[in-house]
Amino acid sequence: MKYKYHNENPKQRHVDDCVVRCLSTLTNRNWYDVYDELSDLASDEGLMFDSVEFVEDYLDKRYRRECHYSKTVGEFAKEFPYGKYAITMNGHITALIDGIIYDTFDPSDRIMRCAWKIY
């Protein structure tokens, strides 16, 4: 398992934008476009776009979910060295691409909740 520092935030800020950073990284979309899409969808549902309910529903409608409640992010990365995954954990979501975690910090030792294979 490898970790690579990556901050998709266009201003390189360290703010609570992990959902936008993760999805922008995994889908090769502009941070602003992802932010706008999530904001509009969450507004329509009366939710914050960083809420677990919104994020999981958004991902479930687009990608296949795999839950691994007892694994760490690092263990999952070793087990799935190919492909793109959005991985959730308590209070955070991170991007995994071909066995490399892309994030502003290394969450490899955190217990994951679920992963969605991004196509």
C-alpha positions as a printed NumPy array, in Angstrom:
array([[  0.   ,   0.   ,   0.   ],
       [  1.197,   3.443,  -0.86 ],
       [  0.102,   6.929,   0.033],
       [  0.552,  10.051,  -2.074],
       [ -0.173,  13.554,  -0.838],
       [ -2.776,  15.07 ,  -3.126],
       [ -4.953,  18.131,  -2.586],
       [ -7.491,  18.626,  -5.365],
       [ -8.663,  21.864,  -3.719],
       [ -7.863,  24.586,  -6.294],
       [ -6.67 ,  26.959,  -3.545],
       [ -4.7  ,  24.145,  -1.836],
       [ -6.697,  24.785,   1.318],
       [ -7.047,  22.231,   4.09 ],
       [-10.775,  22.461,   4.721],
       [-13.619,  19.995,   5.129],
       [-13.974,  19.296,   1.409],
       [-12.946,  15.63 ,   1.349],
       [-16.068,  14.571,  -0.579],
       [-15.347,  17.073,  -3.353],
       [-11.602,  16.297,  -3.398],
       [-12.203,  12.543,  -3.503],
       [-14.808,  12.572,  -6.269],
       [-12.903,  15.142,  -8.307],
       [ -9.756,  13.003,  -8.097],
       [-11.537,   9.756,  -8.987],
       [-13.619,  11.109, -11.85 ],
       [-11.041,  13.495, -13.349],
       [-13.534,  16.325, -12.999],
       [-12.854,  19.901, -12.02 ],
       [-13.197,  20.578,  -8.252],
       [-15.624,  23.444,  -8.934],
       [-17.875,  21.286, -11.15 ],
       [-18.062,  18.534,  -8.516],
       [-18.722,  21.107,  -5.791],
       [-21.535,  22.686,  -7.808],
       [-23.137,  19.323,  -8.645],
       [-23.041,  18.101,  -5.044],
       [-24.312,  21.43 ,  -3.723],
       [-27.276,  21.419,  -6.109],
       [-28.202,  17.792,  -5.38 ],
       [-27.862,  18.181,  -1.619],
       [-29.889,  21.392,  -1.683],
       [-32.68 ,  19.591,  -3.546],
       [-32.705,  16.941,  -0.789],
       [-32.35 ,  19.375,   2.115],
       [-29.049,  17.808,   3.195],
       [-25.447,  18.887,   3.564],
       [-23.317,  17.293,   0.859],
       [-20.78 ,  16.04 ,   3.386],
       [-23.387,  14.12 ,   5.413],
       [-23.02 ,  10.339,   5.463],
       [-26.615,   9.908,   4.297],
       [-26.077,  12.137,   1.245],
       [-22.63 ,  10.75 ,   0.302],
       [-23.656,   7.095,   0.523],
       [-26.89 ,   7.713,  -1.401],
       [-24.997,   9.649,  -4.089],
       [-22.43 ,   6.885,  -4.496],
       [-25.005,   4.057,  -4.339],
       [-26.935,   5.595,  -7.252],
       [-23.809,   5.612,  -9.431],
       [-21.424,   2.869,  -8.327],
       [-21.277,  -0.589,  -6.754],
       [-20.838,  -0.666,  -2.964],
       [-18.594,  -3.114,  -1.101],
       [-18.532,  -2.96 ,   2.692],
       [-15.519,  -4.086,   4.713],
       [-16.256,  -2.941,   8.247],
       [-13.298,  -4.636,   9.93 ],
       [-10.539,  -3.69 ,   7.47 ],
       [ -8.302,  -0.693,   7.514],
       [ -8.013,   1.486,   4.435],
       [ -4.443,   0.213,   4.026],
       [ -5.538,  -3.432,   4.133],
       [ -8.186,  -2.731,   1.508],
       [ -5.601,  -0.975,  -0.674],
       [ -3.323,  -4.016,  -0.54 ],
       [ -6.187,  -6.377,  -1.321],
       [ -7.439,  -4.258,  -4.241],
       [ -4.293,  -3.004,  -6.029],
       [ -6.11 ,  -2.181,  -9.274],
       [ -9.008,   0.123, -10.012],
       [-10.48 ,   3.291,  -8.58 ],
       [-12.36 ,   3.327,  -5.278],
       [-14.04 ,   5.891,  -3.05 ],
       [-13.523,   4.654,   0.513],
       [-15.525,   5.941,   3.456],
       [-14.601,   5.839,   7.113],
       [-15.854,   7.631,  10.184],
       [-15.933,  11.32 ,   9.228],
       [-13.911,  11.021,   6.026],
       [-13.778,   9.766,   2.438],
       [-10.61 ,   9.09 ,   0.457],
       [ -9.592,   8.144,  -3.077],
       [ -7.756,   4.929,  -3.937],
       [ -6.335,   4.537,  -7.444],
       [ -4.399,   1.405,  -8.375],
       [ -3.381,   0.73 ,  -4.782],
       [ -2.313,   4.31 ,  -4.018],
       [ -4.251,   6.435,  -1.521],
       [ -4.572,  10.045,  -2.726],
       [ -5.395,  12.426,   0.108],
       [ -4.15 ,  15.33 ,   2.214],
       [ -3.141,  12.883,   4.974],
       [ -2.512,   9.152,   5.178],
       [ -5.681,   7.401,   6.416],
       [ -4.292,   3.897,   5.861],
       [ -4.595,   2.905,   9.531],
       [ -8.235,   4.013,   9.852],
       [-11.049,   1.452,   9.849],
       [-13.016,   1.718,   6.657],
       [-16.757,   1.623,   6.321],
       [-17.45 ,   0.948,   2.629],
       [-15.861,   1.281,  -0.789],
       [-17.403,   2.052,  -4.169],
       [-15.691,   0.967,  -7.374],
       [-15.565,   3.984,  -9.678],
       [-15.872,   3.174, -13.381]])
